[in-house]
């Protein structure tokens, strides 16, 4: 089973569209009516719909790290600093993760882009 991605509200639309053109399974927080959730609630929502959360948000990264330390389950976080990775590189790296990985590979983990 391929990895499905849940896009945080801060992710540029170009990344979402680029991934969809390549056939990846993407759901945005806006489409899910979750754009106003707290970081903790957003990570809970991504986990509930069995999707790995992609974010540029340092606070969401901190929330995932907190859960790792506590041993609390979450579906995984992929983090990229927006000034350290291009839109094209995000699309390429996320496509690789989605096609080559399985949801269990990312569970309770944090992956950093670029790969």
Buried (B, 14 or more C-beta within 10 A) or exposed (E): EBBBBBBBBEBEEEBBEBBEEBEBBBBBBBEBEBEEBEBBEBBBBBBEEEBBBBBBBEEBBEBBEEBBEEEBEBBBBBBBEEEEBEBEBBBBBBBEBBEEBEBEEBBBBBBBBEE
